[in-house]
Structures are given as C-alpha cells and as structure tokens.
C-alpha cells in the first residue's frame, strides 16, 4: 500500500523515494499489531493544533530521550523556539542534544492519552556559534512506550526530511493521522551535533473517565472573534467595532510604517474625540514585535468586549468607558505583523516579523535618557539644576538615522496625549516587567543592585495588579519559559534585574512623559495556534480590566490661577518621591500613588508655589487635590514696572 505523506507542505509517496540515502544509527523497532496503532488509512488528511511543547502546556515529565550530551541540553530543552544562553555562569541549552557516544537516538513525547498525531515541526539548536540540526528522521508510535512501530508504507520505514539550517522551522504533516499515546522521533542524519527543537501536532481524543483536560476549555462567546488577524483584517475589525459603537469609539492613526501602513489606534471613552478635564488617559499597545500575536488579539478582543458590554449596560464597562479615555493600539509594527502572519503560527520563528521592515527593534529604539538623568544625579544636580522629569531629548535626535519611522511616530503620539498609565504586550515569557529597563549601578552602592525608579513601590503594585489577576502568571511551579524563573514566583520583575536593555519604550515614557508604562509578557508561545486564543482571553480579561482601574489610584486635580484660568505645564512634586509630573494644557493632572499621606507641591513659572497635605486611602477612586496659585511677588513687580514703562512711553 502506498500512502501519501505531506512533507514541508508538499504531498508525495515516500515509497517512490530513493532508499539509498545514508542513514546514521538506524534504530531497529519491533512492529506491533496493526490494530494497536491506527494509521487512519482511507481518511481525509486532518489538521490538528500543537500539543503545546512551545507553550509549555506539555509538562517536562512528558518529554524524555535516549540520552543527553549534558544536563544543559536535557529533553525539556527541546521545545520549539527555545532560546539558549551564552552566560557562562548560567548556561541554558538552546535544544535537546544527544550523547554522541550512544549508538541509538530517540526523543519521546507522552501525550498522556490517545491522540491523533498529524505532524511534527522541527528546528535546530539556538546557538551563536554552532550550526546543529537534524536533517532526517523516522517517526515511531506506541500505546505503552515498550512496543513501537515506525510509520512505513509496507516496504520500508518512511524517512522524513528535516531542517536545512538551525533557525527555520520545518513542518512535516501526515496525510492521515496516527492514533497512539506516545510518539518517538528517531534522528537518522544531522549537521554538526545531534540537537533539535520541536513541536508536535495532534488532536487528543476525548477521555470519558478523566475529565481533567476540560479545565482549560472555554465556552466561546458569540460576539468575540477568536482568530488571528492579518493587518487588513485587523483594520476591518476595528472599523466594525467603530460602526457598532460610534458614540464611544473613534479611530485615528499614529503615523505610517516604513512600508506605508497606518499604525491604527482606537479610543474608547464616553467622549472619545476630545480630552475631558479630569478624565485620565491610558494606553494598551501591542505588536512592537510583529510575531508576538497574543497581545494584538487581546487588544482586539478588548475592543469588542467594551463595545458590547457598554451597549448591554454592564455597570463595570460603563464606569471604565465613561471614567477613562482608553487608547488601544493592536499593532505598532504592522510590517512585522504581516510578515509573521504570512508565515503562520506554526512556522513563525522567534524572529519572524520581530523587527521593522528596516531592521529595527522598536522597543529598544528610543532615545537613551537614563544616562542624562543618572549622570546629573551622580553630580548632585537633580532636581535643583536638572529636572527629575520630562528629561529633554538630545538635540542630535532629529538627525539620527538609527531611529525607526515607527519609533518617531510613537514618540510624537506619546507627547500628544496626557497619558497617565500604559502597558505594552509582548511575548516569549510569562511575567510583568517594570522600569528601569536599563541596568547601571550607582558608583557609591556596594550591593551591585541596579538603580530603581523613584516610583519603585508603585510600579511593583501596578505589576502585581496584573500578574496576580492573570489566571496563570503567578504559577511559579511552571518555571520560566527559557530558563530560571526571573520574578521569584510573584509574576513580576524589575527588567534591569532580568534582561536589561538600553533605549526602551518604558524608560523613555517614564523619563520624558507623565506616563508610567510596563511590559506585560503574555506567554512562552509568541504566536500560538488560534485554538488557544479563547483560553488566552480568559486568562487576561480580568487582568486587563483591573489594570485599567489602577489609573484611579492616587491623587488628581486641577491647577488654576486666582482668576480660575487653568495653568498648563505646572509641576506637581511629592515630598520623598524624586519624580515630578506636569499638568496637561487644560490644567488637570493625575499622580498615581500608593495609599498614604503626602505633602504635594504645585509650582508654575510666575506663580508662588503652594503645598498641601493630601491623603490617599485604600478605597477606590483618586483623592481630589487641586491648587489655586497666586502670582509671585517678583512677577507682580515685573508687571508694575512694565505698566510704568508703558505710561512713560505714552507721555513721551
């Protein structure tokens, strides 16, 4: 019998292939009865989602191998897109690697119940210097992990062709599913050392006895679209939400990508077209890296949810929409989004669409303001000579060719609205990271700890508010996606203590604007199969709502002169917290703070400063703390002198 198999997207009959290809270390497998392993012959080719090696849904104890070269390259490192480490003190292997001295090699997956296996995706070892990948392999299946049979066509075992490089994922799909509990990949040839990363495609069969697998199943919501969207589909969905809820939504553009695509945003608010005095503005963004698809889909789902729930008079949705001006940007890198979408969730690698079309990593592409502030701090110039807030962008920025057009559009956008709180969604890990993102030690510190922001405790609270509400982010027993757990089990981390970067969007936002922004990493699998999106929504929905509600934590107010005119760009200082904010053009401000008593001072050029004691309680809602500033004596003297000069000029 000649059964077709699809390899790398092309279907052909393996019996017709050249059997003279050299095989390395071929494993002898005793065939079991055909009734024990079902090939599903005569059925139509079936497509199944990944079992979850990359997403870590497949647990470490489900993975085993014939050997490993060393513990850094254990079977648990064989997950698709697993990243290695070059840290000599904390080496993490970027693949499973077999012991080269062994004669027999195999990698085994226990699906824990009968499963229709439909394919395998393989990848080489993540390494800067080595080029290790498997070029061909057999597949064997079992129901008990003792007796095995290879896929064959009645004459010979079927040889599957693997990778041509270490980075590009290659998918081999079976024309018909194989029903079994265990799968073994049996490498036959390889480049360099025998190392591989992989994902397995399969549909677990229902188990009438054990219903635990149902715990992650989610009943779909009729009005939500659980699917991955291309750029054009994303824009169409945003337009449809706007048409359904025109009174509370508006769509606008931040600018264009290097390929000319609009960076599209939506505002959801009771009065979406203009800023209302006293109403804070927040932002959720995603897609800085185009292959990190979960954040984009969560933002699109949030748009649909707020629109529908507001129309249905959900009290919480109404409070959010009417009390906050919410900006939602699902794709800051639309060119990268389209590149990753075209590759697809299964074959989009760690870097597919990660960068802009011009090769920039947007998240790390912002002006480095940290060095400017920290140098001034070390010289004792802050805040008397150098402000601790709204650090100016260096003059050479405009002529800097290493700044992406997308980055420039984002900076202009960040400065155009009085944002108070923000979060950008990323992927590849499961944690909330807060500034500082750059690690530079104070010379007088002996502990080796990186600097922390003046709002460290507040940032920690904001991070915890999301992580603790997320359904799985604080499950520390799952460990990190790539190596050691960075957050100590709380699901949060100071980025500078974890993976420091220079020129981050978060640090720029904190040092150049009033907005406190964090990075929310939504999972190990950057681009999961769309069947996972309903569960991702369940994990993140409440966390997103809770995070938005934190914008009402602290103090708020309006700074006016004694005639009742708003004062723009007045400075609001908190005693003991060396980071100020400024008022919006309409004179209003918001200062996020944890509960406590604070001495708050308002200053503005030409006015006498004024200090008040403002108390932030534990109940919901920001404390009102407004100021009416009087003209300073010096300013009045200047006005008197100016009026006298005018009189003299008239007399002359």
MARKE-52023 format. One record per atom (N, C-alpha, C): x, y negated, z negated. Coordinates in steps of 0.2 Angstrom, whole numbers, plus 5000, padded with zeros to 4 digits. Example, Ala and Ser with C-alpha at 12.3 -4.5 7.8 and 13.67 -1.06 7.14 Angstrom:
MARKE-52023
506650284961/506250224961/506650164961/506450114965/506850054964/506450004961/
end
This chain:
MARKE-52023
500450065000/500050005000/500449945000/500349895004/500749835005/500249775002/500449754996/500149704993/500449634993/500149584995/500449514996/500549484989/501149444989/501349404984/501449334986/501249284982/501449214984/502149204980/502649184984/503249164981/503449084983/503449044978/503648974979/503148944984/502548964983/501948934987/501848964994/502249014996/502149055002/501949125001/501449155004/501249215003/501549265008/501849325006/502149365011/502149435008/502249485012/502349555010/503049575008/503149585002/503849604999/504049665002/503649715004/503949775007/504349765013/504149705017/504549695023/505249655022/505349645016/505949605014/506549655015/507149615016/507749655016/507949685009/507949755009/508149785002/508849785001/509249765005/509949775005/510349715000/509949674998/510149614994/510549644988/511149624986/511449644980/511049634973/510949674969/510649674963/511149674957/511149634952/511549644946/511149674940/511549724938/511249754931/510549774932/510349814937/509649834938/509449874932/508849864929/508549904924/508149954926/508250014923/507850074925/507250074921/506650074924/506050074920/505650134921/505350164916/504950224917/504250194918/503950214924/503250194926/502750224921/502250184920/501650214916/501150224921/500650264918/500050274922/499750214925/499450214931/499150154934/498550134930/498250174927/497650154923/497850114917/498450114915/498650074909/498850004910/499149994916/499249924918/498849914925/498449864924/497949844930/498249794934/498349814941/498649764946/498049714949/497449734947/496949694950/496849704958/497049754961/497049764968/496349754971/496349724977/495749704980/495349644978/495649614972/495349554970/495649494973/495249434973/495549374976/496049344971/496549314974/497049284971/496849234966/497049234959/496749194954/497249144951/497049084950/497549034947/497349034939/497849034935/497749034928/498248974925/498048944920/498448894917/499048924913/499548884911/500148904907/499948934901/500248984898/500149014892/500348964886/500848924888/501048874883/501748884880/502248904884/502948904882/503148834881/503048794886/503248724886/502848684880/502248694880/501848654875/501948684868/502248734867/502448774860/501748804858/501248814862/500648854860/500848924859/501348944863/501649014862/502149004856/502049044851/502449034845/503149074846/503649054842/504349084843/504349154842/503949184838/503949254837/503649294843/503349264848/503049294854/503649304859/504249274858/504749274863/505349314860/505549364864/506149404862/506549414869/507149444868/507649454873/508049514872/508349544877/508849594876/509449574872/509649514873/510249484869/510249414870/510749384866/510849314867/511649294866/511849244870/512549234870/512749204863/512349164860/512449144853/511849114851/511749094845/511149084842/510849014845/511248974847/511048914851/510648924857/510748984860/510349004866/509949064865/509549054859/509049114857/508449114862/508049164862/507449164866/507049114865/506949084859/506549024858/506748964862/507348964865/507548904869/507348914876/507048964878/506848974885/506248944887/506048894884/505448854886/505548804892/505048804897/505148764902/505248684900/505748654903/505948584902/506348574895/506448634891/506848624885/507548584886/507648544882/508248494883/508848524878/509448524881/509948544877/510248484873/510848494869/511148444866/511848444867/512148384867/512948384868/513248364861/512848364856/513048344849/513448404846/514148394845/514548454843/514348474836/514048424832/513848444825/513148474825/512748474830/512048494830/511948524837/512248574839/512148594846/511448634847/511148614852/510448644854/510548664861/510448734862/510548754869/509948734873/510048724880/509548704884/509248764888/509248824885/508948884889/509048944884/508748994886/509049064884/509549084888/510149104885/510649134888/510849204886/510949254890/511049324888/511749334887/511949384883/512649404881/512949434888/513449414890/513749434897/514049504896/514149524890/514449594890/513949644890/513349634889/512749684890/512649704897/512449764898/512349794905/511549784907/511149774902/510449774903/510149704901/509749664905/509549604903/508749594904/508449574899/507749554900/507449504895/506949474897/506649424892/505949444892/505649444886/504949474885/504549414881/503849414884/503349374881/502749424879/502549414872/502049444870/501449394870/500949414874/500349364874/499849374869/499949434864/499549444858/498949474860/498749474866/498149514868/498149524876/497649564878/497649574885/497549514889/497949504894/498049444898/498049454905/497749414909/497849424917/498449374918/499049404920/499649364921/499549354929/499649294931/499649274938/500249234941/500749224936/501349194939/501849174934/502449154936/502949134932/503349074935/503449024931/503848964933/504548974930/505148964934/505748974931/506148914932/506648904928/507148844928/507748864925/508348824927/508948844925/509148814918/509748814916/509948784909/510048714910/509748674905/509848604904/510548594902/511048564906/511748554904/512048504908/512448464906/512848414910/513348444914/513648494911/514248514915/514148584918/513748624916/513648694918/513048704923/513148744928/512648754933/512348824933/511948844927/511748914926/511048914928/510848964932/510148984934/510149054937/509549084936/509349144939/509149134946/509349174950/509149174957/508649224959/508649284956/508149334957/507949374951/507349404951/507149444945/506649494947/506549544943/505949584943/505449564938/504849584938/504349574933/504049644931/504049654924/503849724922/503249704916/502849754915/502249744911/502149804907/501849784901/501649844896/501149824892/500849874889/500249864884/500549874877/501149904876/501349924869/502049904868/502449874873/503149854873/503549914872/503349974874/503850034874/503850064881/503250064884/503250094891/503150044896/503550034901/503449974905/503450004912/503149964917/503149974924/503249904927/503649914932/503849854936/503249844942/503249784944/502749774950/503149804956/502749844960/503049874966/502549874971/502749894977/502249904982/502149974984/502350024980/502350094982/502950124984/503450084986/504050104989/504650074985/504650014982/505149984979/504949934974/505349914969/505149864965/505249794969/504749754967/504749684971/505249634968/505649604972/506149564970/505849494971/505849454965/505649384966/506249334966/506149284970/506749244971/506649184966/507149164963/507149114958/507349044960/507849024956/508048954957/508648944962/508648884964/509248864969/509648804965/509448784960/509848734955/509548744948/509848704944/509648714937/509048674934/508848624938/508348574936/507648584939/507648604945/507048604949/506648674947/506048664944/505548724943/505348754949/505348824949/505148864955/504548904952/504048904956/503448944954/503349004958/503249064955/503149124959/502449144957/501949144961/501249164960/501049234962/500749274958/500549344961/499849334965/499849374970/499249374974/498649394971/498849444966/498249474962/498549474955/498149464950/498349464943/498549534941/498949534936/499149594932/498949594925/498549644923/498249644916/498649684911/498949644906/499349684901/499349634895/499749654890/499849614884/500549584885/501049624887/501749604887/502049594894/502449544895/502749534902/503549534900/503949564905/504649554905/504849524911/505349484911/505749454916/506349494916/506549524922/507149564922/507649534927/508149484925/508549454930/508949504934/509049484940/509449534944/510049494947/510049434948/510649394950/510549324948/511149294947/511149224944/511749184946/511749124945/512349074947/512649054940/513249064939/513549044933/513449094928/513149074922/512949124917/512249134917/512049194914/511349214915/510949174909/510649114912/510249074907/509649054911/509049044907/508449024911/507948994906/507548954908/506948924905/506348944909/505748944906/505248974910/504548954907/504048964911/503348964909/502949014912/502449044909/502049104911/501349074912/501049094918/500349084920/499949144918/499449134915/498949184913/498349164910/497849204911/497149194908/497049254902/497049234896/496949284891/496249304891/496149374890/495449404891/495149394884/494449384884/494149374878/494249434873/494249424867/494349474862/493749474857/493349524858/492749524854/492849534846/493449564845/493549574837/493849514834/494349484838/494749424835/494549364838/494149324834/493949254837/494349194835/494949214832/495349154830/495549114836/495649144842/495849104848/495349044850/494749054847/494249004849/494348934845/494848934840/494948874836/495148814840/495448824846/495748774850/495248754856/494748794856/494248774862/493848724860/493648674865/493248614863/492748614868/492148604865/491548594870/491548534874/491548534880/491648474884/491148424883/491248354883/490748304883/490548284890/489948284891/489748274898/489948214902/490048154898/490148094901/490948084902/491348124899/492048124900/492348164905/492848134909/493248174914/493848204911/493848264910/494448294908/494848324914/495248274917/495648294923/496248244924/496748264927/497248224929/497048174935/497248114934/497048064940/497648044943/497648044950/498148004954/498047934953/498447894956/498447824955/497747794958/497547814964/496947794967/496347814963/496347874960/495847904956/495747864949/496347844947/496347804940/495947744941/496147704947/495847644948/495147644949/494947704953/494247714954/493847724948/494147764943/493847774937/493747714933/494247664932/494247604929/493647564932/493647564938/493047524941/492347544939/492347614939/491647644937/491447624930/491947624926/491847604919/491647534918/491947494922/491847424923/491047404925/490947444930/490247444933/489747464928/489847514924/489347544919/489347494913/489847464911/489847414905/490147344907/489847314912/490047244914/490147194909/489647194904/489647144899/490247154894/490547204893/491047214888/491747234891/491847234898/492447254901/492647204907/493247204908/493547164914/494147194916/494347194922/494947224925/495347174927/496047174926/496547124928/497147164930/497647124933/498247154934/498847124931/499347164928/499947134925/500447104931/500347134937/500847124942/500847184946/501347184951/501447244955/502147284954/502047344956/502647384955/503147374961/503747404961/504147394967/503947414973/503447464973/503147484979/502447454981/502247394977/501747354978/501047384975/501047434971/500447454967/500347404961/499747394960/499547344955/499547384948/499847354943/499847384936/499247354933/498747404933/498047384932/497847394924/497547344921/497347344914/496547334914/496347354908/495647344906/495547304900/495147254899/494947234892/494247254890/494247274884/493547294881/493447254875/492947214875/492847164870/492147134871/491847114865/491147084866/491147024871/491746984871/491846934876/492446944880/492546994885/493147014887/493546964891/493246914894/493546864899/493946814895/493846804889/494246754885/494346764878/494946734876/495146744869/494646704864/494346744859/493946704854/494346694848/494246634846/494546614840/494446664834/494946684831/494846734825/494846804827/494846824833/494746894836/495546914837/495746964834/496446994836/496447034842/496947034845/497047074852/497547124851/497447184853/497847244853/497947274860/498447314860/498547344867/498747424866/498447464870/498747534871/499047534878/499647564879/499947564885/500147644886/500247664892/500547724894/500847724900/501247784902/501547784909/502147744910/502447724905/503147694906/503547744910/503447804908/503747864912/503147894915/503247894922/502647924926/502447994925/502848034922/502748104922/502448124915/502348074910/502048084904/501348064904/500948114906/500248104909/499748104903/499948134897/499448134892/499148074890/499648024889/499447954887/498947924891/499147934898/498747894903/498047924903/497947994902/497248024902/496948004895/497247994890/496947974883/496647904884/497047864887/496847794888/496147794892/496247824898/495647834902/495047864899/495147914895/494547934891/494347894886/494747854883/494547804878/494147744881/494247724887/493847684891/493147704891/493147764894/492447794895/492047804888/492447824883/492147834876/491847774873/492247714873/492047654870/491447624874/491447634881/490947604885/490247644883/490247714883/489647754882/489447744875/489847744870/489647744863/489447674862/489647624865/489447554863/488747544866/488647574872/487947574875/487447614871/487647664868/487247704864/487147684857/487447624855/487347584849/487747624843/488247654845/488647684839/488947634835/488847624829/489047564825/489747554824/490147614824/490847604824/491147574831/490847604836/491147574843/490947504843/490347484841/490147414841/490547374837/490747394831/491247354827/491947344830/492147394834/492847394837/492747344843/492247354847/492247314853/492047244852/491647224847/491447154845/491947124840/492447164837/492847134832/493547134835/493747164840/494447164843/494447154850/494947124853/494947114860/495547174862/495247224865/495647284867/495947284874/496547284875/496847294881/497147364882/496947394888/497147464889/497447464896/498047494896/498447494902/498647574903/498347604907/498547684908/499147694911/499447654915/500047664920/500447604921/500947604917/501447544918/501947554923/501947624925/502447644931/502047684936/501647644940/501247684945/501547724950/502147694952/502547734957/502747804954/503047794948/503247864945/502647904944/502047874942/501447914941/501247954947/501347924953/501147954959/501648014961/502247994960/502748054961/502648114957/502548104951/502448164946/501748194948/501248154950/500548184951/500648224958/501048204962/501148244969/501448314967/501948314962/502248374961/501848424957/501348394953/500848434949/501148444942/500648464938/500848484931/501348534930/501248594934/501648644933/502348634936/502448594941/503148584944/503448514943/503148474939/503448414937/503948424932/504548414934/505048424929/505148364924/505648374919/505748324914/505848254917/506148244923/506248184925/505848164931/505448204934/505048184940/504548124938/504648074941/504248014940/504447974934/504947994930/505147964924/505347894925/505747884930/506047814932/505547784937/505647714938/505347674943/505647694950/505347674955/505547684962/506247664963/506447614959/507147584960/507647614955/507347664951/507847704946/507847674939/507447634937/507447604930/507047644925/507247654919/506847674914/506547614910/505947604912/505647544909/505747534902/505647584898/505547574891/506247544888/506847564891/507447544889/507747484893/507247444897/507547394902/507347324899/507247314893/507047244891/507747214888/507747144888/508247114885/508447134878/509147144877/509347164870/509347094866/508847084862/508847034857/509047054850/509147114849/509347144842/510047114841/510547114846/511247084845/511247014843/510746974846/510746904845/510546894838/510046924835/509746914829/510246944823/510547004825/510947034820/511646994819/511846974824/512546934824/512346864820/511746834821/511646774817/511546794809/511246854808/511146874801/511746884798/512246924801/512946934798/513246874797/513146814800/513446754799/513046714794/512546734791/512146694786/511746644789/511546644796/511246594799/510446594800/510246654797/509546664798/509146654791/508646624790/508246594795/508346514796/508846484792/508946414792/509146384799/509646424802/509946394808/509646434814/509546494813/509246544818/508646574816/508046564820/507446594818/507446664817/507046694813/506946764812/506446794816/506146754821/505646774825/505646744832/505346764837/505246734844/506046724846/506446774845/507146764847/507146744855/507446694857/507446674864/507746724869/507546734875/507846774880/508446744882/508946774883/509646744886/509446714892/509846654894/509746614900/509946654906/510346704906/510546744912/510046794914/509446804910/508946854911/508646844918/508446784920/508146774926/508546804932/509246794932/509646814937/509946884937/509646924932/509946994930/509547044935/509947074940/509647114945/509547184942/509747194935/509647264932/508947264928/508547214929/507847214926/507347234931/506947284930/506447304935/505947254936/505647254942/505047214943/504447224938/504347294936/503847314932/504047284925/504647284923/504847254916/504647184916/504847144921/504747074921/503947064921/503547104924/502847094924/502547104917/502847154913/502647174907/502847114902/503447094902/503647034898/503146974899/503046954905/502546904906/501946914903/501646974904/501046994901/501046994893/501547014890/501647014883/501646944880/501846894884/501946824882/501246784883/500846814887/500246784889/499646794885/499646844880/499146854876/499346854868/498946834864/499146834857/499046904853/499446954856/499447024854/499647024846/499347064842/499447074835/499747144834/499547194838/499647264837/499647304843/500147354844/500147384850/500447454849/500347504854/500647564854/500747584861/501347614863/501447644869/501447724869/501047754873/501047834873/501647854877/501947904874/502547944878/502448014877/502948054879/502848124878/503548164877/503548224877/504148264876/504348284869/503948254864/503948264857/503248254854/503248264847/502548254844/502748214837/502748154838/502948114832/502748034834/502747994829/502647924830/503347894828/503547854832/504247814831/504147744830/504447714825/504347634824/505047604824/505047534826/505647504826/506047494819/506647484819/507047464825/507147534829/507247524836/507447574840/508147584841/508547534840/509247524841/509647534834/510147574834/510547594828/511147554828/511147504823/511847464822/511847454815/512447474812/512447464804/512747404802/512447374796/512747314793/513447334791/513947284792/514647304790/514647304783/514247274779/514347274771/513947344768/513547374772/513247434770/513747494770/513747534765/514147594764/513847654766/513147654766/512747714767/512747744774/512947704779/512847724786/512147724788/511747694785/511047694787/510947634792/510547644797/510447594802/510047534799/510047474802/509647424799/508847444800/508447414795/507747424796/507447354797/506847354799/506547284800/506247254794/506147194794/505847164788/505147194786/504847224791/504147254790/504247334790/504747354787/504847424787/504247464784/504047444778/503447474775/502847474779/502747414782/502147404786/502147454792/502747454795/502747494801/502647574799/502947594793/502847664791/502047674790/501747624787/501047634786/500647644793/500847594798/500447604804/500647674807/501247694807/501447754810/501047814806/501047814800/500647864796/499947864798/499647804799/498947804800/498747844806/499147844811/499047884817/499247954816/499847964814/500048034813/499648074809/499448044803/499048084798/498348104800/498148064805/497448074808/497448114814/497948114817/498048164823/498048234820/497748284824/497548344821/498148394820/498748374824/499248424823/499948394822/499948324822/500648294822/501048304815/500648314810/501048324804/501148394802/501048444807/501148514806/501848524806/502248514801/502948524801/503248594802/502748644801/502948714802/503048724809/502848684814/502948704821/503648674823/503948634819/504548604821/504548554826/505148534828/505248494834/505148524841/505048494846/504948524852/505648544855/506148504853/506848514856/507348534851/507248524845/507748534840/507548534833/507948494829/507748484822/507148434822/506748444817/506148404815/506448334813/506248284817/506548214816/506248184810/505648194808/505248154804/505148184797/505448234795/505348264788/504748284786/504248304791/503648334790/503048284790/503248214790/502648164790/502348154797/502748174802/502548154809/502748084811/503148054807/503447984809/504147984808/504447934811/505247924811/505347854813/505947824810/506247764812/506647784818/506547754824/506847784830/507547774830/507847724826/508547714826/508847774822/508547804818/508747864814/508747934818/508347924824/508147984828/508547984834/508347954839/508647944845/508647874847/509147834845/509247764846/509347744853/509047694855/509047664862/509147584861/509447554866/509547484867/509047454872/508847394870/508347364875/507647394876/507447414870/506747454870/506247404870/505647424873/505047384873/504847364866/504847414861/504647404854/505047344851/505747354851/506147304848/506047234851/505947234858/505847164861/505147134859/504647174858/504047154856/504047124849/504447154845/504447134838/504847074837/505447064841/505847004840/505646944844/505246954850/505046904854/504346884854/503946924851/503246904851/502946924844/502346904843/502046924836/501846994835/501847034841/501547104841/502047154838/501747194833/502047254831/501847314835/502347344838/502247394843/502647464841/502347514842/502647584840/502547624846/502947684846/502947734851/502547794849/502047814852/501747874850/501847934855/502247984852/502448044857/501848094856/501548114861/500948154861/501048224862/501648254863/501748324863/502348344867/502448414867/503048444870/503048444877/502448454880/502248464887/502048394889/502548364893/502348294896/501748294900/501748344904/501148344909/500848414909/500448424904/500048494903/499548504908/499348564909/498848584913/498148544911/497748534916/497148494914/496748524910/496748594909/496348634904/496448614897/497048584896/497248564889/496948494887/496748454892/496548384890/495948374886/495448424886/494948414881/495148424874/495648474873/495948484866/496348424864/496748394869/497148334868/496748274865/496148274869/495648214867/495448224860/495248284858/495048304851/495648284846/496248294848/496748284843/496948214842/496748174847/496948104847/496448054846/495748074847/495248024847/495247984841/495148024835/495047984829/495647944827/496247974829/496947934828/496947864831/496647864837/496647804841/496247754838/495647774836/495147734833/495447704826/495647744822/495947724816/496547674817/496947694822/497547644823/497247574825/496747574829/496447504831/496247474825/495947504821/495647474815/496147444810/496747464811/497347434807/497447364808/497247334814/497347264816/496947224811/496547244807/496147204802/496447214795/497047234795/497447244788/497947184787/497847144782/498247094781/497947024780/498146974783/497846904782/497746874789/497246834790/497146804796/496846734794/496946684799/496646614798/496846574803/496646504802/496746454807/497146394804/497646374808/498046314806/497746254810/497546204806/497246144809/497646084806/497546024809/497745964806/497145934802/497245874799/496645854794/496045824798/496145814805/495545794809/495245864812/495445914810/495145984812/495346004819/495945974821/496146004828/496646064827/496546114831/497046174830/497746154831/498246184828/498946174829/499246234832/499446234838/499746294841/500446294839/500746354839/501446374838/501646354831/501146344826/501346344819/501646404817/502146404812/502446454809/502146484803/502046544802/501746574796/502346614793/502546604787/503046634783/502746674777/503046734776/502846764770/503446774765/503346744759/503946754755/504146824754/504846834755/505046904753/505046954760/504746924765/504746964771/505046914777/505646934779/506046894783/505846894790/505246884792/505046894799/504346854799/504346794803/503846754804/503346774810/502746744810/502346744816/502146674817/501846664823/501646594825/500946594827/500646534827/499946534829/499846534837/499246554839/499046554846/498946484848/498846474854/498646404857/498046374854/497546424851/496946404848/497046394840/497646394838/497746384831/497646444826/497446504829/497246554825/497846604824/497946644819/498446684818/498246754814/498646804815/498546864811/499246884809/499246904802/499846934800/499747004796/499947054799/499747124796/500247134790/499847154785/500247164778/499947214775/500347254771/500047304766/499747264760/499347304756/498947264750/499447234746/499347184743/499747144738/499647074738/499947034733/499946964733/500546934737/500346884741/500846854745/500846774745/501446744744/501546674745/501646654752/501146624755/501146614763/501246544764/501646524768/501846454770/501646444777/501346384779/501246364786/501646304787/502046304793/502446244795/502346234802/502346164804/502246144811/502646084811/502946064817/503346004818/502845944818/503145904813/502745834812/502245844807/502245904803/501745904798/502145934792/501845914786/502145944780/501946014779/502346054776/502246124775/501746134770/501346184770/500946204764/500946274762/500946294756/501046354753/500346374749/500146444751/499546464747/499746534745/499346554739/499446624737/498846664740/498946714744/498446754747/498446824745/497946854743/497946924741/497646964746/497947024748/497747074752/497447134748/496847144749/496547204745/496647274749/496347324745/496347384749/495647394753/495247354752/494547364756/494747344763/494247364768/494347354775/494247274776/494547254781/494447184783/495047134781/495347094785/495847054783/495646994779/496146974775/495946914770/496046844774/495546804773/495546734776/496046694772/496446664776/497046624773/497146564778/496746514778/496846454783/497146394780/497446354784/497846294782/497646234786/497546174782/497446114785/498146074783/498546054788/499146024787/499045944788/499445914784/499445834784/500045814788/500045754791/500645734794/501145724789/501745734791/502345724786/502445644786/502745624780/502945554779/503345534785/503845574787/504345544792/503945534798/503445584800/503045574806/502645514805/502345494800/501945434799/502345374800/503045374797/503445314798/503645304805/503745364809/503845354816/503245324820/502645344818/502045314821/502045244820/502145224813/502145154811/502645114815/503245134816/503745104820/503545094827/503245154830/503045154837/502545094838/502045094833/501545044834/501744974834/502244964829/502544894829/502944874835/503244924838/503644914844/503144894850/502644924850/502144904855/501844834854/501744814848/501544744846/502044694848/502644704847/503244664849/503244654857/503144714860/503244714867/502644674870/502044674867/501444644870/501544564869/501844544863/501944474861/502544444866/502944494868/503544464872/503244454879/
end
